[in-house]
Amino acid sequence: MATMTWDGKTLTDWAQGKWLSDLNPSLVKVQGFSTDSRRIQKNEAYIAIQGQHFDGHVFVEQAIEAGAQLLIVSQKQDVAIPQILVKDTRLALGQIAEQHRLAQDNLTLIAVTGSNGKTTVKTLLAHCLSQVAPTWATPGNLNNDFGVPRTLLQIEPDHRYAVIEMGANHRGEIGYLTRLAHPNMALITLAADAHLEGFGSLQGVIDTKGEIFHGLTPQGLGLINTDSPGFMQWQQSLANKHCQTFGTAEEADVRVTQVSQDAQTLAFTLEFEYQGAHQALPIKMAILGQHNAMNAAAVASVCLALGLTPQQIQAGLESFNGVAGRLQTHQQGRVTLINDSYNANPGSVKAAIDTLASLPGKRILCLGDMAELGAVASQAHAEIGEYAAQQGIDELYAYGELSAHTLNAFTQSLSRPARQPLSHGELAEQLMSEVLCEKWSAKHPCYVLVKGSRSARMEQVVNLLLERMAHADLS
């Protein structure tokens, strides 16, 4: 694809700013944007963001030394290169991204949000769509008010589809993002107890996720989960727009049935109408987690609306290998390490417990703290411990102040003593001792699932375990 360029006049108009240079703005061109002076590339524009804990204007000289051709600032700088002066650089970033998106006439943009599953749905959907046309998707976790504009600005004219993930930890954030993106389709995977510090309650989560429909184009399509809290509210909000549903309910447009899981394969059937005939499409995916059948149904809903055939959908789903840090398996002898360390909230942890409980052999759960749960944090962590005991998890290890409640509830349910590690390294050593415990013979496979919020940094435990497993006799 050709390198994209933007000229100074266009950017000044889009940002509703003032051009500060004697140079003709139409002749000043940039090939990208950066809000980080440490990562800026030659010939990019540097946008000096002013946040609560930093001021990008302090790093203007570094950005210029690194090759910035243009500054977008809210404070005039005493420098030689051209500047665009705006009232608020954060809003200017959004305005530029919005206008760039609107300039892509041949693009279908799908916005995805939800308490759980949004990154998996984004990645799986992009995988399926990329098999039929050039597709762009949110890289990594760039799903907030800085990340979404940067993602939009990387859409190229050759792209036919863009899958944009939208996250939030407070009300109004998704409403802002969807109005920048102007989605042709907007999908909510699920509403659950997550980021309650910012939302206040599950109802606050439902309201905030529903904001994604505010930016739909006039002929846009909303896609919602019949099994999710908030379904009726979202359906009513889409009463005057196009709506499509997925879930296990009989009335779902794409219905999930016959879900089963073994140690290697997730199997299920997707039922839907296609060209006037009922379809029952069998799917086998090489991933863990029965909840991923619902994520696949969400993706199938979008694909059907875009005109993909059942055969294309089946091929796309079945060739998917999962998302890093989300139920990714690493096997060494009789031990399988399941890395689900990317993030955590009560709903996703319970889904992970269900997955672990469905596997044959010794089941060991390793949890870090769940963040941003506000006043219910202690109770929510204790409930996870009780749930793990109820589901038959053999051993539970926990790291973090809040996870002490999880460990205590688990051990009390099973009348065992509790011992909590003080570091990631100590936790890894405890887990390896459990894995190598003599009472479990080689005839018994062993599964260790590691999960926690980003702030718990449970990927460190995963890395330590992988290193130790590689040098242990696990036959």
C-alpha positions as CSV (number, residue, x, y, z in Angstrom):
1,M,0.0,0.0,0.0
2,A,1.1,3.5,-0.8
3,T,2.4,5.7,2.1
4,M,-0.4,8.0,3.3
5,T,0.3,11.8,3.6
6,W,-1.6,14.7,5.0
7,D,-0.8,18.4,4.3
8,G,-0.8,21.2,6.7
9,K,-3.8,23.0,5.3
10,T,-6.0,19.9,5.5
11,L,-4.9,19.2,9.1
12,T,-5.5,22.9,10.1
13,D,-9.0,22.8,8.7
14,W,-9.8,19.4,10.3
15,A,-8.4,20.5,13.7
16,Q,-10.1,23.9,13.5
17,G,-6.7,25.4,14.4
18,K,-4.5,28.3,13.4
19,W,-1.5,27.8,11.1
20,L,1.7,29.2,12.6
21,S,4.4,29.4,9.9
22,D,5.5,31.4,6.9
23,L,5.5,28.2,4.8
24,N,2.6,27.4,2.6
25,P,0.5,24.9,4.6
26,S,-0.5,23.0,1.4
27,L,3.2,22.2,0.8
28,V,4.0,20.9,4.3
29,K,3.2,17.2,4.4
30,V,3.4,14.5,7.1
31,Q,3.2,10.7,6.9
32,G,1.8,9.9,10.3
33,F,1.1,11.1,13.8
34,S,2.6,10.5,17.3
35,T,1.7,11.6,20.8
36,D,4.9,10.1,22.2
37,S,8.2,12.0,21.5
38,R,10.1,8.8,22.2
39,R,8.4,6.9,19.4
40,I,8.0,9.5,16.7
41,Q,9.2,8.7,13.2
42,K,10.7,10.9,10.7
43,N,8.2,13.1,8.8
44,E,5.4,12.6,11.3
45,A,3.4,15.3,13.2
46,Y,3.9,15.5,16.9
47,I,0.7,16.1,18.9
48,A,1.5,17.5,22.3
49,I,-1.1,16.0,24.7
50,Q,-1.6,17.7,28.0
51,G,-2.7,15.1,30.6
52,Q,-3.1,14.9,34.4
53,H,0.4,13.7,35.0
54,F,2.4,15.0,32.0
55,D,2.5,17.7,29.4
56,G,3.6,16.8,25.9
57,H,4.7,20.4,25.3
58,V,7.7,19.7,27.5
59,F,9.0,17.2,24.9
60,V,8.6,19.2,21.8
61,E,12.4,19.6,21.3
62,Q,12.9,15.8,21.6
63,A,10.2,15.3,19.0
64,I,11.8,17.7,16.5
65,E,15.2,16.0,17.0
66,A,13.6,12.7,16.2
67,G,12.3,14.0,12.9
68,A,8.9,15.7,13.5
69,Q,7.9,17.9,10.6
70,L,4.9,19.6,12.2
71,L,3.6,20.3,15.7
72,I,0.0,20.3,16.9
73,V,0.0,22.3,20.1
74,S,-2.2,24.2,22.5
75,Q,0.6,26.5,23.6
76,K,2.7,28.3,20.9
77,Q,6.3,27.0,20.8
78,D,9.5,29.0,20.0
79,V,10.7,26.6,17.3
80,A,11.5,26.7,13.6
81,I,9.1,24.1,12.3
82,P,5.4,24.7,11.4
83,Q,2.8,24.5,14.2
84,I,-1.0,24.2,14.3
85,L,-2.3,26.0,17.4
86,V,-5.5,24.5,18.8
87,K,-7.6,24.9,22.0
88,D,-7.3,21.2,23.1
89,T,-4.8,18.8,21.5
90,R,-6.7,15.7,22.7
91,L,-9.8,16.9,20.9
92,A,-7.8,17.9,17.9
93,L,-6.5,14.4,17.6
94,G,-10.0,13.1,17.7
95,Q,-11.2,15.7,15.1
96,I,-8.4,14.8,12.7
97,A,-9.1,11.1,13.1
98,E,-12.8,11.5,12.5
99,Q,-12.3,13.5,9.3
100,H,-9.8,10.9,8.1
101,R,-12.3,8.1,8.7
102,L,-15.0,10.1,6.9
103,A,-12.7,10.4,3.9
104,Q,-12.6,6.6,3.4
105,D,-15.6,6.2,1.1
106,N,-15.2,2.5,0.4
107,L,-14.8,1.5,4.1
108,T,-17.2,-0.5,6.3
109,L,-16.3,0.1,9.9
110,I,-17.4,-2.3,12.7
111,A,-17.1,-1.0,16.3
112,V,-16.9,-3.6,19.1
113,T,-17.3,-3.1,22.8
114,G,-18.3,-5.2,25.8
115,S,-17.2,-6.1,29.3
116,N,-15.7,-9.4,28.2
117,G,-14.8,-10.8,24.8
118,K,-14.3,-7.6,22.8
119,T,-10.6,-8.2,22.0
120,T,-11.3,-11.8,21.0
121,V,-14.2,-10.8,18.8
122,K,-12.2,-8.0,17.3
123,T,-9.3,-10.3,16.5
124,L,-11.5,-13.2,15.3
125,L,-13.6,-10.9,13.1
126,A,-10.5,-9.3,11.5
127,H,-9.2,-12.8,10.9
128,C,-12.4,-13.8,9.1
129,L,-12.8,-10.6,7.1
130,S,-9.1,-10.5,6.0
131,Q,-9.7,-13.7,4.1
132,V,-12.1,-11.9,1.7
133,A,-10.8,-8.2,1.6
134,P,-8.1,-5.9,3.0
135,T,-8.9,-5.4,6.7
136,W,-7.6,-3.2,9.4
137,A,-8.1,-3.8,13.2
138,T,-7.2,-2.1,16.4
139,P,-3.6,-3.1,17.2
140,G,-3.1,-4.3,20.8
141,N,-5.2,-2.5,23.3
142,L,-5.5,0.9,21.7
143,N,-9.1,1.2,22.5
144,N,-9.4,4.4,24.6
145,D,-9.7,8.1,23.7
146,F,-6.1,8.2,22.6
147,G,-5.9,4.7,21.1
148,V,-9.0,4.8,18.9
149,P,-8.1,8.0,17.1
150,R,-4.6,6.6,16.4
151,T,-6.2,3.4,15.1
152,L,-8.5,5.4,12.8
153,L,-5.6,7.4,11.4
154,Q,-3.9,4.1,10.3
155,I,-6.8,3.2,8.0
156,E,-5.6,3.2,4.4
157,P,-7.6,3.8,1.2
158,D,-7.2,0.1,0.2
159,H,-8.9,-1.1,3.4
160,R,-12.4,-2.4,2.9
161,Y,-13.1,-3.3,6.5
162,A,-12.0,-1.8,9.8
163,V,-12.7,-3.5,13.1
164,I,-12.3,-0.9,15.9
165,E,-12.3,-2.0,19.6
166,M,-13.8,0.5,22.1
167,G,-13.1,0.2,25.8
168,A,-14.1,2.5,28.6
169,N,-13.7,2.9,32.4
170,H,-16.2,5.8,32.8
171,R,-19.5,7.0,31.3
172,G,-19.4,9.0,28.1
173,E,-16.2,7.5,26.8
174,I,-17.7,5.1,24.3
175,G,-20.2,7.8,23.2
176,Y,-17.2,10.0,22.3
177,L,-15.4,7.2,20.5
178,T,-18.3,6.0,18.4
179,R,-19.0,9.6,17.2
180,L,-15.4,9.8,16.0
181,A,-15.6,6.4,14.2
182,H,-19.1,6.6,12.6
183,P,-19.5,2.8,12.6
184,N,-21.5,1.1,9.9
185,M,-22.0,-1.7,12.4
186,A,-21.8,-1.6,16.2
187,L,-21.6,-4.7,18.4
188,I,-21.8,-5.3,22.1
189,T,-20.4,-8.7,23.2
190,L,-21.7,-8.6,26.8
191,A,-22.3,-6.4,29.9
192,A,-20.8,-7.6,33.2
193,D,-19.4,-6.3,36.5
194,A,-16.3,-4.6,35.3
195,H,-14.8,-1.1,35.9
196,L,-17.4,-0.5,38.6
197,E,-15.3,2.3,40.1
198,G,-16.1,4.3,37.0
199,F,-19.6,3.0,36.2
200,G,-21.0,2.6,39.7
201,S,-23.2,-0.4,39.0
202,L,-24.0,-3.0,36.3
203,Q,-26.7,-0.6,35.1
204,G,-24.0,1.9,34.6
205,V,-22.1,-0.6,32.5
206,I,-25.2,-1.4,30.4
207,D,-25.8,2.3,29.8
208,T,-22.2,3.0,28.8
209,K,-21.9,0.0,26.5
210,G,-25.1,1.1,24.8
211,E,-23.5,4.4,23.9
212,I,-21.8,2.6,21.0
213,F,-25.0,2.9,19.0
214,H,-25.1,6.7,19.2
215,G,-22.5,7.0,16.4
216,L,-24.1,4.5,14.0
217,T,-24.4,5.7,10.4
218,P,-28.1,6.3,9.3
219,Q,-28.3,2.8,7.8
220,G,-26.1,1.3,10.4
221,L,-26.7,-2.1,12.1
222,G,-26.6,-2.9,15.8
223,L,-25.7,-6.4,17.0
224,I,-26.5,-7.5,20.5
225,N,-26.3,-10.6,22.7
226,T,-29.7,-12.1,23.8
227,D,-28.0,-13.7,26.8
228,S,-26.5,-10.4,28.2
229,P,-27.8,-8.2,30.9
230,G,-29.1,-5.1,29.1
231,F,-30.3,-6.9,26.0
232,M,-33.9,-5.5,26.2
233,Q,-32.7,-2.0,26.8
234,W,-30.3,-2.1,23.9
235,Q,-32.9,-3.7,21.7
236,Q,-35.3,-0.9,22.5
237,S,-32.7,1.7,21.8
238,L,-32.3,0.2,18.3
239,A,-36.1,0.2,17.7
240,N,-35.7,2.7,14.8
241,K,-32.5,1.2,13.4
242,H,-31.5,-2.1,12.0
243,C,-30.8,-4.8,14.7
244,Q,-29.5,-8.3,14.6
245,T,-29.1,-10.7,17.6
246,F,-26.9,-13.6,18.6
247,G,-27.0,-15.9,21.6
248,T,-28.5,-19.2,22.9
249,A,-32.1,-17.9,22.9
250,E,-34.4,-19.5,20.3
251,E,-35.3,-16.1,18.8
252,A,-31.6,-15.2,18.2
253,D,-30.8,-14.5,14.6
254,V,-27.6,-16.5,15.0
255,R,-28.1,-19.1,17.7
256,V,-25.4,-21.1,19.5
257,T,-26.3,-24.8,20.2
258,Q,-24.6,-28.1,21.1
259,V,-21.5,-26.6,22.8
260,S,-18.9,-29.0,24.0
261,Q,-15.2,-28.6,25.1
262,D,-12.3,-31.0,25.5
263,A,-8.7,-30.4,26.1
264,Q,-8.0,-29.4,22.5
265,T,-11.2,-28.5,20.7
266,L,-14.2,-26.3,21.2
267,A,-17.2,-27.6,19.2
268,F,-20.6,-26.0,18.7
269,T,-23.3,-25.4,16.1
270,L,-24.4,-22.0,14.7
271,E,-28.0,-21.9,13.5
272,F,-29.3,-19.1,11.3
273,E,-31.3,-18.3,8.1
274,Y,-29.3,-18.0,4.9
275,Q,-30.9,-17.3,1.6
276,G,-34.3,-18.3,2.9
277,A,-33.2,-21.7,4.3
278,H,-32.3,-22.8,7.8
279,Q,-28.6,-23.5,8.3
280,A,-27.0,-25.6,11.1
281,L,-23.3,-24.9,10.7
282,P,-21.0,-27.2,12.7
283,I,-17.8,-25.5,14.0
284,K,-14.7,-27.0,15.6
285,M,-12.1,-24.5,16.9
286,A,-8.7,-25.3,18.3
287,I,-9.2,-23.0,21.3
288,L,-10.4,-23.3,24.9
289,G,-13.4,-21.7,26.6
290,Q,-17.1,-22.5,26.0
291,H,-17.8,-18.7,26.1
292,N,-15.8,-18.4,22.8
293,A,-18.8,-20.1,21.1
294,M,-20.7,-16.9,21.9
295,N,-17.8,-14.8,20.6
296,A,-17.9,-16.8,17.4
297,A,-21.6,-16.3,17.0
298,A,-21.1,-12.5,17.3
299,V,-18.5,-12.7,14.5
300,A,-20.7,-14.9,12.4
301,S,-23.5,-12.3,12.8
302,V,-21.3,-9.5,11.4
303,C,-20.0,-11.7,8.6
304,L,-23.5,-12.8,7.5
305,A,-24.6,-9.1,7.4
306,L,-21.6,-8.4,5.2
307,G,-22.5,-11.1,2.7
308,L,-20.0,-13.8,3.6
309,T,-21.2,-17.4,2.9
310,P,-21.5,-20.1,5.5
311,Q,-18.5,-21.8,4.0
312,Q,-16.4,-18.7,4.3
313,I,-17.5,-18.2,7.9
314,Q,-16.8,-21.8,8.8
315,A,-13.3,-21.6,7.3
316,G,-12.5,-18.3,9.1
317,L,-13.6,-19.5,12.5
318,E,-11.9,-22.9,12.3
319,S,-8.6,-21.5,11.1
320,F,-8.3,-19.1,14.1
321,N,-5.6,-19.9,16.7
322,G,-6.7,-17.6,19.5
323,V,-5.4,-14.4,21.1
324,A,-2.2,-14.1,23.1
325,G,-2.8,-14.0,26.8
326,R,-6.3,-15.4,26.5
327,L,-6.6,-19.1,27.3
328,Q,-3.4,-19.8,25.3
329,T,-2.1,-23.2,26.1
330,H,1.6,-24.4,26.5
331,Q,2.1,-28.1,27.1
332,Q,5.1,-29.7,28.6
333,G,4.7,-33.4,29.2
334,R,1.6,-34.1,31.3
335,V,1.3,-30.4,32.3
336,T,-0.6,-27.8,30.4
337,L,-0.2,-24.2,31.3
338,I,-3.1,-22.0,30.3
339,N,-2.2,-18.3,29.9
340,D,-5.3,-16.1,30.5
341,S,-3.3,-13.3,32.1
342,Y,-4.3,-10.5,29.8
343,N,-7.0,-9.1,32.0
344,A,-9.7,-10.1,34.5
345,N,-13.1,-9.2,35.9
346,P,-15.6,-11.3,37.8
347,G,-17.4,-12.5,34.7
348,S,-14.3,-13.5,32.8
349,V,-12.7,-15.2,35.8
350,K,-15.9,-17.3,36.3
351,A,-15.7,-18.2,32.6
352,A,-12.1,-19.2,33.0
353,I,-13.0,-21.4,36.0
354,D,-15.7,-23.1,34.0
355,T,-13.1,-23.8,31.3
356,L,-10.6,-25.2,33.8
357,A,-13.3,-27.3,35.5
358,S,-14.3,-29.0,32.2
359,L,-10.8,-30.4,31.7
360,P,-9.9,-34.0,33.0
361,G,-7.2,-34.3,35.6
362,K,-5.7,-32.0,38.2
363,R,-7.0,-28.4,37.9
364,I,-4.9,-25.6,39.5
365,L,-6.1,-22.0,39.4
366,C,-3.7,-19.1,39.9
367,L,-5.3,-15.7,40.3
368,G,-4.1,-12.1,40.7
369,D,-6.2,-9.2,41.8
370,M,-9.1,-7.9,39.7
371,A,-8.9,-4.1,39.4
372,E,-11.4,-1.3,39.3
373,L,-14.2,-3.0,41.2
374,G,-14.8,-0.2,43.7
375,A,-16.7,-0.8,46.9
376,V,-17.6,-4.4,46.0
377,A,-14.0,-5.5,45.4
378,S,-13.6,-7.6,48.5
379,Q,-16.9,-9.3,48.1
380,A,-16.3,-10.0,44.4
381,H,-13.0,-11.6,45.2
382,A,-14.5,-13.8,47.9
383,E,-17.3,-14.9,45.6
384,I,-14.7,-16.1,43.1
385,G,-13.1,-18.3,45.7
386,E,-16.4,-19.8,46.6
387,Y,-17.2,-20.3,42.9
388,A,-13.9,-22.1,42.3
389,A,-14.6,-24.5,45.2
390,Q,-18.1,-25.2,43.9
391,Q,-16.8,-25.9,40.4
392,G,-14.4,-28.6,41.8
393,I,-11.1,-26.7,41.2
394,D,-8.4,-28.8,43.0
395,E,-6.1,-26.1,44.1
396,L,-6.2,-22.3,44.1
397,Y,-3.2,-20.0,44.4
398,A,-3.6,-16.2,44.7
399,Y,-1.4,-13.1,44.5
400,G,-2.3,-9.7,45.7
401,E,-4.1,-7.9,48.6
402,L,-7.6,-8.4,47.2
403,S,-7.0,-12.0,46.1
404,A,-6.4,-12.9,49.8
405,H,-10.2,-12.8,50.0
406,T,-10.4,-15.3,47.1
407,L,-7.9,-17.6,48.7
408,N,-9.6,-17.5,52.1
409,A,-13.0,-18.1,50.7
410,F,-11.7,-21.1,48.7
411,T,-9.8,-22.7,51.6
412,Q,-12.7,-22.1,54.1
413,S,-15.1,-23.8,51.7
414,L,-12.8,-26.9,51.6
415,S,-11.6,-26.6,55.3
416,R,-8.0,-26.1,54.3
417,P,-5.2,-23.7,55.6
418,A,-4.4,-20.7,53.4
419,R,-0.9,-19.6,52.5
420,Q,-0.4,-16.6,50.2
421,P,2.9,-15.9,48.3
422,L,4.6,-12.5,48.7
423,S,6.0,-12.3,45.1
424,H,5.5,-13.6,41.6
425,G,8.6,-15.7,42.0
426,E,7.4,-17.3,45.2
427,L,4.0,-18.0,43.6
428,A,5.8,-19.7,40.6
429,E,7.8,-21.9,43.1
430,Q,4.6,-22.9,44.9
431,L,2.9,-23.8,41.7
432,M,5.8,-25.9,40.5
433,S,5.8,-27.8,43.9
434,E,2.1,-28.5,43.4
435,V,2.6,-29.6,39.8
436,L,5.4,-32.0,40.9
437,C,3.5,-33.3,43.9
438,E,4.1,-37.1,44.2
439,K,0.4,-37.9,44.9
440,W,-0.4,-37.1,41.2
441,S,1.0,-39.8,39.0
442,A,1.9,-39.5,35.4
443,K,-1.4,-41.0,34.5
444,H,-3.1,-37.7,35.6
445,P,-2.8,-34.7,33.3
446,C,-2.3,-31.4,35.1
447,Y,-3.8,-28.0,34.1
448,V,-2.6,-24.7,35.5
449,L,-4.6,-21.6,34.6
450,V,-3.2,-18.2,35.3
451,K,-5.4,-15.1,35.3
452,G,-5.5,-11.5,36.7
453,S,-6.0,-7.9,35.8
454,R,-3.2,-6.0,33.9
455,S,-2.1,-4.3,37.2
456,A,-1.4,-7.8,38.7
457,R,1.2,-8.5,36.0
458,M,0.4,-12.2,36.1
459,E,2.3,-12.7,32.8
460,Q,5.4,-12.6,35.0
461,V,4.1,-15.8,36.6
462,V,3.5,-17.4,33.2
463,N,7.0,-16.6,32.1
464,L,8.5,-18.0,35.2
465,L,6.5,-21.1,35.0
466,L,7.4,-21.7,31.4
467,E,11.1,-21.4,32.3
468,R,10.8,-23.8,35.2
469,M,8.6,-26.3,33.2
470,A,11.2,-26.4,30.4
471,H,13.8,-27.8,32.9
472,A,11.6,-30.1,34.9
473,D,10.7,-33.7,34.4
474,L,7.0,-33.6,33.7
475,S,6.7,-36.9,31.9
